Amino acid sequence: MGTNNKDKLFEHLRYLKLADMAEIYPQAIQKAQKHDWPYLKFLEYLVDAQVAAKMERATQLRIRQARFPLIKTIDAFDFNFPKKIPKQKILHLFDMDFVKKKRNVIILGPTGCGKSHLATALSYKACQEGIRTLFSTAINIVNILSASLSDQTFMNKLNRFVRPALLTIDELGYLPIDKRGSDLLFQTIDRRYERGSIIITSNRPFKQWDKVFNDLTIASAVIDRLVHHSIVITIEGDSYRMKDK
């Protein structure tokens, strides 16, 4: 291929916004000439590079949109520290089948036992698998929805938590929720019922959720919707934060 033709192809790739193909194409020409590639293999090499780069950008966008406070992975989780933890049950969740089936994951255990780490790792894996995800604490959802009631953006804000295929609600029960907050959190969970998956972490067992929601009726309704299609993970043990003290 002559120099002018190479330059023309390069400019056309840039014009078509195939920047990744344009970037790798000089290298592809060298490989093709060295290994005597047929035209189809040369084209396949270019297209594969463009697709891989586009998929990686989409993954990074999903990760940014998920709003993780920190990135956590399952490889960094210490399964040997908790006194009791269903390791295989947890690892099985990373095939993301629960999201496909619109099931929920409820992770219960004392403060500092790794619940948030597992929830973040699951959510991060979901982003990598092409699943739209949003991560938030329970109190943050309540605060956002409460504020939206005064500026008439409630439905818009509620849909922010309803639309993603996976919503992670971290730290349920850590901070008190008033009656209005309980109602708003219930609406979020109710709108997602059988429409999308939820991961919830809580330091309180189900029998104490009436204290979390300050209302036995709402607590019962929330548990009923969550547990109907759910996988419950219970962890026992001390806080990771205290193990070196």
C-alpha positions in Angstrom: 0.0 0.0 0.0 1.5 3.4 -1.0 2.2 6.2 1.4 -0.6 8.4 0.0 -3.1 5.5 0.4 -2.0 4.9 4.0 -2.5 8.6 4.9 -5.9 8.6 3.2 -7.0 5.6 5.1 -5.8 7.0 8.3 -7.7 10.3 7.7 -10.9 8.4 6.8 -10.7 6.3 10.0 -10.4 9.5 12.0 -13.3 11.1 10.1 -15.5 8.1 10.9 -14.5 8.5 14.5 -12.7 5.1 14.5 -9.8 6.6 16.5 -8.7 3.3 18.0 -8.5 1.7 14.6 -6.6 4.7 13.3 -4.1 4.5 16.2 -3.4 0.8 15.8 -3.5 0.7 12.0 0.3 1.5 11.4 1.2 -1.4 13.7 -1.4 -3.6 12.0 0.2 -2.9 8.6 3.6 -4.0 9.9 2.2 -7.2 11.4 0.2 -8.0 8.2 3.3 -7.5 6.1 5.6 -9.5 8.4 3.2 -12.5 8.7 1.6 -12.2 5.3 -1.9 -11.8 6.7 -4.9 -12.1 4.3 -7.1 -9.1 4.0 -9.8 -10.5 6.2 -7.3 -11.1 9.1 -6.0 -7.6 8.8 -9.5 -6.2 8.9 -10.4 -8.4 11.9 -7.4 -7.2 13.8 -8.4 -3.5 13.3 -12.1 -4.1 14.2 -11.2 -6.2 17.3 -9.0 -3.3 18.6 -11.9 -0.8 18.0 -14.4 -3.0 19.7 -12.2 -3.8 22.7 -11.5 -0.1 23.3 -15.1 0.8 23.0 -16.1 -1.8 25.5 -13.5 -0.6 27.9 -14.7 3.0 27.7 -18.3 1.8 28.3 -17.1 -0.2 31.3 -15.3 2.8 32.8 -18.4 5.0 32.2 -20.6 2.5 34.1 -18.1 2.5 36.9 -18.2 6.3 37.1 -21.9 6.3 37.0 -22.2 3.8 39.8 -20.6 6.3 42.2 -18.5 4.0 44.2 -16.9 5.6 47.3 -14.0 3.3 46.8 -13.3 0.4 44.4 -13.2 -3.0 46.1 -12.6 -6.4 44.4 -13.3 -9.9 45.6 -9.6 -10.8 45.2 -8.8 -8.4 48.1 -11.4 -9.9 50.5 -10.0 -12.0 53.4 -12.4 -14.9 53.8 -10.3 -16.3 56.6 -11.0 -13.5 59.0 -14.7 -13.8 59.7 -15.7 -16.5 62.2 -18.4 -17.7 59.9 -19.0 -16.8 56.2 -20.6 -18.8 53.4 -17.7 -18.4 51.0 -18.9 -20.6 48.1 -22.4 -19.0 48.2 -20.8 -15.6 47.9 -18.4 -16.6 45.1 -21.4 -18.0 43.2 -23.0 -14.6 43.2 -20.2 -13.3 40.9 -21.6 -15.1 37.9 -24.2 -12.3 38.1 -27.1 -14.8 37.6 -29.0 -13.1 40.4 -29.2 -9.9 38.3 -30.4 -11.7 35.3 -33.2 -13.3 37.4 -33.9 -9.9 39.2 -33.1 -11.4 42.6 -31.9 -9.5 45.6 -28.8 -10.1 47.8 -29.1 -9.2 51.5 -25.8 -9.2 53.4 -26.2 -9.2 57.2 -23.5 -9.0 59.9 -21.9 -6.9 62.6 -20.1 -3.7 61.9 -16.8 -4.1 60.1 -17.1 -7.7 59.0 -16.7 -6.9 55.3 -20.3 -6.4 54.1 -19.6 -3.2 52.2 -16.5 -4.7 50.6 -18.6 -7.6 49.3 -21.4 -5.3 48.1 -18.9 -3.0 46.3 -17.1 -6.0 44.8 -20.3 -7.4 43.4 -21.4 -4.1 42.1 -18.0 -3.5 40.5 -18.2 -6.9 38.8 -21.7 -6.0 37.5 -20.2 -2.9 35.8 -17.6 -5.0 34.2 -20.3 -7.4 32.9 -22.2 -4.6 31.2 -24.8 -4.2 33.9 -25.9 -0.6 34.8 -25.3 -0.2 38.5 -25.8 2.5 41.2 -24.2 2.4 44.6 -25.5 4.4 47.6 -25.9 4.4 51.3 -29.4 4.1 52.7 -29.2 7.5 54.3 -28.0 9.1 51.1 -31.1 7.8 49.2 -33.3 9.2 52.0 -31.6 12.6 51.9 -31.7 12.9 48.1 -35.4 12.0 48.0 -36.3 14.1 51.0 -34.7 17.2 49.3 -36.5 16.5 46.1 -39.9 16.8 47.7 -39.3 20.6 48.2 -38.0 21.3 44.7 -40.6 19.2 42.8 -38.0 16.8 41.3 -39.1 13.8 43.3 -40.1 11.5 40.4 -36.9 12.3 38.6 -34.8 11.5 41.6 -36.8 8.4 42.4 -36.2 7.1 38.9 -32.5 7.6 39.4 -32.7 4.7 41.9 -35.2 2.7 40.0 -33.7 2.6 36.5 -30.4 0.8 37.0 -30.5 -3.0 36.7 -28.7 -3.2 40.0 -29.1 -0.9 43.0 -26.8 -1.3 46.0 -28.1 0.1 49.3 -25.2 0.1 51.8 -25.3 0.6 55.6 -29.1 0.1 56.2 -29.6 0.5 59.9 -26.4 2.4 60.7 -28.2 5.8 61.0 -31.7 6.5 62.2 -34.4 7.1 59.6 -37.5 9.1 60.4 -41.1 8.3 59.3 -40.7 10.3 56.0 -37.4 8.7 55.3 -38.8 5.2 55.9 -41.7 6.0 53.5 -39.2 7.2 50.8 -37.0 4.1 51.2 -40.0 1.8 51.0 -41.1 3.5 47.7 -37.7 3.0 46.2 -37.7 -0.7 47.1 -41.3 -1.2 46.1 -40.8 0.4 42.7 -37.9 -2.0 42.0 -39.8 -5.1 43.1 -39.5 -7.8 40.4 -38.1 -5.1 38.0 -34.5 -4.9 39.1 -32.0 -6.4 41.6 -31.0 -4.8 45.0 -28.0 -5.5 47.1 -28.5 -4.4 50.7 -26.0 -4.5 53.6 -27.2 -4.1 57.2 -25.7 -4.6 60.6 -29.1 -5.5 62.0 -31.0 -8.8 61.6 -34.5 -8.8 60.1 -36.2 -8.9 63.5 -34.7 -5.5 64.3 -35.8 -3.8 61.1 -38.8 -2.3 62.8 -36.4 -0.2 64.7 -34.5 0.7 61.5 -37.7 1.9 59.8 -39.4 3.2 63.0 -42.5 1.4 61.8 -43.4 -2.3 62.1 -45.8 -2.1 59.1 -43.2 -0.6 56.7 -40.5 -2.9 58.0 -42.7 -5.9 57.3 -43.6 -4.6 53.8 -39.9 -4.0 53.0 -38.8 -7.4 54.2 -41.7 -9.1 52.3 -40.6 -7.5 49.0 -36.9 -8.0 49.5 -36.9 -11.6 50.7 -39.4 -12.9 48.2 -36.7 -13.2 45.6 -33.5 -13.0 47.6 -30.2 -14.6 48.6 -29.4 -13.9 52.2 -25.7 -13.9 53.3 -25.0 -13.9 57.0 -21.5 -13.1 58.3 -20.3 -13.6 61.9 -17.2 -12.2 63.4 -15.3 -9.2 64.6 -14.5 -6.0 62.9 -11.6 -6.0 60.4 -10.8 -2.5 61.7 -10.0 -3.9 65.1 -7.9 -6.9 64.2 -4.6 -5.1 64.3 -5.3 -3.2 67.5 
